[in-house]
Amino acid sequence: MTTDSKNARNSEVKIQGDEKISNVEKAIDALKSGKMVLLYDSDDREGETDMVVASEFITPEYIREMRKNAGGLICTCLHSDFCDKLGIPFMVDILDVASEKYPVLKELYPNDIPYDEKSTFALYANHRTTFTGITDNDRALTVKKITELCSEERFKDFGKEFRCPGHVAFLRATEGLVKNRQGHTEMTVALAEMAGLTPITTICEMMGDNGKAMSKDLVKKYAEENGLVTINGQELIEYYLKEFSKE
């Protein structure tokens, strides 16, 4: 567990009267209770809502809900401290090193992402006890096992317990989280950190039947029908920087 996460677990969240703050509180409480939260980033970024669950609570049922009712890519976001200790780099760094032998990889560098400067993709992995790795049970197991490994600080066992490539996308949160990048990876890890949980989350973009990201109206309807908390990126970022940022 990171230092920030330990501090969050041992400190009481300050309840504010502001409506935005109370909504963040609802999201924190939901995540702590093992429930799913729906997080929209912003109109100026991806313009997407992600289903979010703290990875320590992952189950095959959550994977199934993401697969059937969200439909995007199921990813697991890890705090940068964990990635440093595990030895997990950004995928772009792997491509950079490998490009010495395979020059075409240099041409594939994602330097033209319309909403961001750098991707947080790291590795695709399976736990070694999975079969194909793609089933709901297998993906939930992979997510559960990487979370347990990190929370128990058994970082040297990473290579023994996991194999690559696999079927769970590991995303490496940028150091400093939302202070330095404001993507779903950083926001959801920050949310877990604020909740005092192991700062690893599993997320999936919600897609609409029109071939685009699910509209905010449909997301709201889904949330109401399923009793889920919705939150937008700006309120989460403002709360994190005010209550949990060291600077």
Secondary structure, DSSP 8 states (H G I E B T S, - for coil): --HHHHHHHHS-----SSHHHHHHHHHHHHHHTT--EEEE--TTTT--EEEEEEGGG--HHHHHHHHHHTBS--EEEE-HHHHHHHT---HHHHHHHHTTT-THHHHT--TT-TT-S---EEEEEEETT-SSS-SHHHHHHHHHHHHHHHHTT-GGGHHHHEEEEEEEEEEE--TTGGGT--SHHHHHHHHHHHTTS-SEEEEEEBB-TTSSB--HHHHHHHHHHHT-EEEEHHHHHHHHHHHT---
